[in-house]
Amino acid sequence: MTSFYHGSYIRYVIGGLGLQLRRYTKAVRALYTGSKPRSVLEQQAKVDALIARRDWTGLEASTNQMAIMAERVRDPELMQKAGQAFERLGNFARAAELRLSARRQRKGEGANEWTGEDLGSNTLLIDLVEDDPRSLGRVIRHARLAGAAAGCAQSATIRVEPRLVSLLQRTFPNATVVPAQQNVVGDKFATFENLAWVFGRDAERLAADFVPLRVDPELVQTFRKRYRSMTDLPLVGLSWGSKSHTKDVPDFPEWARFIAQTQATFVSLQYGQIKPALRRLRNGNDTRLIYDDSVDQMIDMDRFAAQVAALDAVVTISNTAAHLSGALGVPTIFLIDDKFQTAWPVIGDRTPWYPKGLVIRKEGRPWPVVLDDVGRRLSSILTVRSTPSSDS
């Protein structure tokens, strides 16, 4: 288990114990309240065991059984879990179907729900607001689908967290992008699930239709010139840690070794109070890891996006920085653990959501071995990127 991202082992351990207690309480409640049939619990346990063994062939068959069971008993949680598994296995059509069914089971199917039909003169409200405003991965991943949906209406409004408004408004000028707190109505509405159902059921089409988010070009150049004045080495963004106890990430000594042996200057894309972590990662060489305190992704994603776009490449665990760099079209290495809570594929090294990204999974290996693999792949990316025009 890695330490907390700013270096406090005590807080990390306390948080981990809290997570385990919540899981235990949930399991006991499910056992004694009979909230789920035994057959459902057994199927969930079977799927979890296959995931732990990374038996993807067996998982596909069991996930199909889970999906059939979920639809029979009308269990939205089970539908959602099966949909997540299908997407990671590459079956985007079935994943979209199950996730849309799960949403309708929870919220009901409204008459004004948009599912791809001709809108005519009807207005469209596209709601991309998460329950947790700190979680932007799914929002960023689906943003280009919102842009495609907006193109199907004479008038479209996209609702997002305030810190994303400027970035998405620049990217989709034909839509009106408003903050989540603003009350907006439309003749039709679309959510994440509707967008995936209409535009995200075919992985090849999803990759082919990729449209990068548009950053402020002048701000990109400002960041680029500032960082280039500090180093002649390639500029690589780095995001290394997470508050989440459901993630497995390299620890500080492993990251410090990776930084020291890589011919690049790294730029921190990590959020939060990270100065103690910077000291551990720099290991006495402050020039190898730039920290720009003029950027705060928790407040201004437009500025953060320009910082990321100014870099030659990005190496990151699964977090907001990963989704943003992928959505910007920046060459990115996504470092993915062996757990199963995200949308990254379990087979192959590409994701149709971000065609310029490269997925490197742990696959049971020690993190130093994985980071050596990352270093080799990063070297190849930087070799391709090292052209005279890159610093213009």
C-alpha positions in Angstrom: 0.0 0.0 0.0 1.4 3.4 -1.0 1.6 6.4 1.3 -0.8 9.2 1.2 -0.1 11.5 -1.7 1.4 14.3 0.4 3.4 11.9 2.6 1.3 11.3 5.7 1.3 7.6 6.4 -0.8 8.0 9.5 -3.7 9.7 7.7 -3.4 7.1 4.9 -3.7 4.2 7.4 -6.6 5.8 9.2 -8.4 6.4 5.9 -7.8 2.8 4.9 -9.2 1.4 8.1 -12.3 3.6 7.6 -12.7 2.2 4.1 -12.4 -1.4 5.4 -15.0 -0.7 8.1 -17.5 0.7 5.6 -17.0 -2.3 3.4 -17.5 -4.7 6.3 -20.6 -2.8 7.5 -22.1 -2.9 4.0 -21.4 -6.7 3.6 -23.0 -7.4 7.0 -26.1 -5.3 6.2 -26.5 -7.1 2.9 -26.2 -10.4 4.6 -28.8 -9.8 7.3 -31.3 -7.6 5.5 -31.6 -9.9 2.5 -31.5 -6.9 0.2 -30.2 -9.1 -2.6 -31.0 -12.7 -3.5 -28.3 -15.3 -2.7 -27.9 -16.0 -6.5 -27.0 -12.4 -7.1 -24.5 -12.3 -4.3 -22.9 -15.6 -5.5 -22.7 -14.2 -9.1 -21.0 -11.0 -7.8 -18.5 -13.1 -5.8 -17.8 -15.3 -8.9 -17.1 -12.2 -11.0 -14.9 -10.7 -8.3 -12.8 -13.9 -8.2 -12.3 -13.9 -12.0 -11.2 -10.3 -11.9 -8.7 -11.1 -9.1 -7.3 -13.8 -11.3 -7.4 -11.6 -14.4 -9.3 -14.3 -16.2 -10.8 -12.1 -18.9 -12.2 -15.0 -20.9 -14.1 -16.4 -17.9 -15.1 -12.9 -16.9 -16.8 -12.2 -20.2 -19.0 -15.3 -19.8 -19.8 -14.5 -16.2 -20.5 -10.9 -16.9 -23.0 -11.9 -19.5 -24.7 -14.1 -16.9 -24.6 -11.2 -14.5 -26.2 -8.9 -17.0 -29.1 -11.4 -17.7 -29.6 -11.8 -14.0 -29.5 -8.0 -13.4 -32.2 -7.4 -16.1 -34.3 -10.2 -14.7 -34.3 -8.9 -11.1 -34.2 -5.3 -12.2 -31.1 -4.5 -10.1 -29.6 -1.2 -11.3 -26.4 -1.7 -9.2 -25.8 -5.0 -10.8 -26.6 -3.6 -14.3 -24.0 -0.8 -13.7 -21.4 -3.3 -12.6 -22.0 -5.5 -15.6 -21.9 -2.5 -17.9 -18.6 -1.4 -16.4 -17.1 -4.9 -17.0 -18.4 -5.0 -20.5 -16.7 -1.7 -21.4 -13.4 -2.8 -19.9 -13.7 -6.0 -22.0 -14.3 -3.9 -25.1 -18.1 -4.6 -25.6 -19.1 -0.9 -25.7 -22.6 -1.6 -27.2 -23.7 -3.9 -24.3 -22.0 -1.6 -21.8 -24.1 1.4 -23.1 -27.3 -0.6 -23.1 -26.8 -1.8 -19.5 -25.8 1.6 -18.1 -28.8 3.3 -19.8 -31.1 0.6 -18.3 -29.6 1.1 -14.9 -30.2 4.8 -15.0 -33.8 4.3 -16.1 -34.3 1.8 -13.3 -33.1 4.4 -10.8 -34.7 7.5 -12.3 -37.4 6.3 -14.6 -37.7 6.9 -18.3 -39.0 10.4 -19.1 -40.9 11.3 -22.3 -38.4 14.1 -22.9 -35.3 11.8 -22.8 -33.2 12.2 -25.9 -31.9 8.9 -27.5 -30.6 10.1 -30.8 -33.8 11.1 -32.7 -34.1 14.1 -34.9 -34.6 17.1 -32.6 -36.0 19.6 -35.2 -36.6 22.9 -33.4 -36.5 21.3 -30.0 -34.0 22.6 -27.5 -31.6 20.1 -25.9 -30.2 20.1 -22.3 -27.1 18.0 -21.9 -26.5 17.4 -18.2 -22.9 16.5 -17.4 -23.0 17.2 -13.6 -21.7 14.5 -11.3 -22.9 13.9 -7.7 -19.4 14.5 -6.5 -18.1 17.8 -8.0 -14.5 16.7 -7.4 -14.9 13.8 -9.8 -14.4 15.0 -13.4 -13.1 11.9 -15.2 -16.5 10.8 -16.6 -17.4 14.4 -17.5 -14.2 15.0 -19.5 -14.5 11.6 -21.1 -18.0 12.3 -22.4 -17.5 16.0 -23.2 -16.8 15.4 -26.9 -20.0 13.3 -27.1 -21.9 16.3 -25.6 -20.4 18.4 -28.4 -21.7 15.9 -31.0 -25.1 15.9 -29.4 -25.2 19.7 -29.4 -24.6 19.6 -33.2 -27.9 17.7 -33.5 -30.0 20.6 -32.2 -30.7 24.1 -33.2 -30.2 25.1 -29.6 -28.2 23.1 -27.0 -27.1 23.8 -23.5 -24.4 21.9 -21.6 -24.4 21.9 -17.8 -21.0 21.3 -16.1 -19.0 22.2 -13.0 -18.0 25.9 -13.1 -14.3 25.2 -13.5 -15.0 23.4 -16.9 -17.2 26.1 -18.4 -14.5 28.1 -20.2 -12.8 25.1 -21.7 -15.9 23.5 -23.0 -17.4 26.8 -24.3 -14.2 27.3 -26.4 -14.4 23.7 -27.7 -18.1 23.8 -28.5 -19.0 27.4 -29.6 -22.3 26.3 -31.0 -23.6 25.3 -27.6 -24.2 27.3 -24.5 -22.2 26.0 -21.6 -23.4 26.9 -18.1 -22.3 26.2 -14.6 -24.1 23.4 -12.7 -25.8 25.8 -10.3 -27.7 27.5 -13.1 -31.2 26.2 -13.6 -31.8 25.3 -17.3 -34.6 23.5 -19.0 -34.9 22.0 -22.5 -37.5 20.3 -24.6 -35.2 17.2 -24.5 -32.5 16.2 -22.1 -29.4 13.9 -22.3 -27.1 12.5 -19.6 -23.9 10.5 -19.7 -25.9 7.3 -20.4 -27.8 8.8 -23.3 -24.6 10.1 -24.9 -22.9 6.8 -24.7 -26.0 5.0 -26.1 -26.1 7.3 -29.1 -22.4 7.9 -29.9 -20.4 5.4 -27.8 -21.5 1.9 -28.8 -18.8 1.3 -31.4 -15.2 1.5 -30.2 -13.8 2.0 -33.7 -16.2 4.9 -34.4 -15.5 6.3 -31.0 -11.8 6.4 -31.7 -12.3 7.7 -35.3 -14.6 10.5 -34.2 -12.2 11.8 -31.6 -12.2 15.6 -31.2 -9.7 17.1 -28.8 -10.7 19.8 -26.3 -9.5 23.3 -27.3 -7.2 25.2 -25.1 -6.2 28.9 -25.0 -3.3 28.9 -27.5 -1.7 32.1 -26.1 -1.7 30.6 -22.6 -0.2 27.4 -23.9 2.7 29.3 -25.4 3.2 31.2 -22.1 3.6 27.9 -20.2 5.8 26.4 -22.9 8.2 29.3 -23.0 8.5 29.5 -19.2 9.2 25.8 -18.9 11.6 25.7 -21.9 13.6 28.5 -20.2 14.3 26.1 -17.3 15.5 23.0 -19.3 16.7 21.6 -22.6 15.1 18.2 -21.9 11.7 17.1 -23.0 8.8 18.3 -20.8 6.7 15.5 -19.3 3.7 16.0 -17.0 3.5 13.7 -14.0 0.6 12.8 -11.7 1.6 10.2 -9.2 -0.8 9.9 -6.3 -4.4 9.6 -5.2 -6.4 10.0 -2.0 -8.4 7.0 -3.0 -7.8 3.7 -1.0 -9.3 1.8 -3.9 -6.2 2.5 -6.1 -2.8 0.8 -6.1 -0.1 3.2 -7.2 3.7 3.3 -7.0 5.2 4.6 -3.8 7.6 7.6 -3.5 10.9 5.7 -3.8 9.7 4.0 -6.9 8.6 7.3 -8.5 11.8 9.0 -7.4 13.9 6.3 -9.1 11.8 6.6 -12.3 12.3 10.4 -12.4 16.1 10.1 -11.7 16.7 7.6 -14.6 14.4 9.3 -17.2 15.9 11.8 -19.6 13.2 14.4 -19.2 12.2 17.3 -17.0 9.0 16.5 -15.2 6.2 19.0 -14.5 3.9 18.3 -11.6 0.2 17.8 -12.5 -0.6 16.6 -9.0 -3.4 18.3 -7.0 -3.5 19.2 -3.4 -0.8 20.2 -0.8 2.1 18.4 -2.3 5.3 20.2 -1.2 6.3 17.4 1.2 5.9 15.0 -1.7 8.0 17.2 -4.0 10.9 17.0 -1.6 10.7 13.2 -1.6 10.4 12.9 -5.4 13.1 15.4 -6.3 15.6 13.7 -4.0 17.8 16.7 -3.8 17.6 17.6 -7.5 14.9 20.3 -7.7 15.4 20.9 -11.5 14.0 17.5 -12.4 10.5 18.2 -11.2 8.9 21.6 -11.9 6.1 22.7 -9.6 4.0 25.7 -10.9 1.9 27.1 -8.2 0.1 29.4 -10.6 -2.0 26.4 -11.6 -4.8 25.0 -9.5 -6.9 22.4 -11.2 -9.4 22.4 -8.4 -10.4 26.0 -9.3 -9.4 26.7 -12.9 -9.4 23.7 -15.4 -8.9 26.0 -18.3 -5.5 27.1 -17.0 -4.7 23.5 -16.1 -5.6 22.3 -19.6 -3.2 24.9 -21.1 -0.4 23.7 -18.8 -1.0 20.1 -19.9 -1.2 21.1 -23.6 2.2 22.8 -23.3 4.0 19.5 -22.5 5.6 16.9 -24.8 3.9 14.0 -23.0 2.2 13.0 -19.8 2.7 10.0 -17.4 -0.2 9.6 -15.0 -2.2 7.2 -12.8 -6.0 7.1 -13.4 -7.3 10.5 -12.3 -8.6 13.8 -13.7 -5.1 14.6 -15.1 -5.3 11.3 -17.1 -8.7 12.1 -18.6 -7.8 15.7 -19.4 -4.5 14.9 -21.1 -6.2 12.2 -23.1 -9.0 14.5 -24.1 -6.6 17.2 -25.2 -4.8 14.7 -27.5 -1.5 15.0 -25.6 0.6 11.8 -25.9 -0.1 10.1 -22.5 0.9 7.0 -20.7 -1.9 5.8 -18.4 -0.6 3.8 -15.5 -3.4 1.4 -14.5 -3.4 -0.9 -11.5 -5.0 -4.4 -11.4 -8.2 -3.3 -9.8 -11.5 -2.9 -11.6 -13.1 0.4 -10.8 -12.3 2.4 -13.9 -13.1 2.4 -17.6 -9.6 1.5 -18.8 -9.4 -1.6 -21.0 -8.1 -4.9 -19.6 -6.9 -6.1 -23.0 -4.6 -4.2 -25.4 -2.8 -0.9 -24.8 -5.3 1.5 -26.4 -8.6 3.1 -25.4 -11.0 4.5 -28.0 -11.8 7.4 -25.7 -8.2 8.7 -26.1 -6.6 7.5 -29.3 -3.2 9.2 -28.6 -2.9 7.5 -25.2 -1.1 4.4 -24.2 -2.4 2.1 -21.5 0.2 0.3 -19.4 -1.3 -2.1 -16.8 0.4 -3.5 -13.7 -0.6 -7.1 -14.6 0.7 -8.5 -11.3 4.2 -7.1 -11.8 6.2 -5.1 -9.1 5.8 -1.4 -9.7 9.6 -0.8 -10.4 9.3 -3.3 -13.3 6.2 -1.5 -14.6 7.9 1.9 -14.4 10.9 0.5 -16.3 8.3 -0.4 -19.0 6.9 3.0 -18.8 10.3 4.5 -19.3 11.0 2.6 -22.4 7.6 3.5 -24.0 8.0 7.1 -23.0 11.5 7.3 -24.6 9.9 6.1 -27.9 7.1 8.8 -27.6 9.6 11.5 -26.9 11.8 10.5 -29.8 8.9 10.9 -32.2 8.0 14.2 -30.6 11.5 15.7 -30.7 11.2 17.8 -33.9 12.4 21.4 -34.4 8.8 22.7 -34.5 8.0 21.4 -31.1 9.5 24.4 -29.3 8.2 27.0 -31.7 
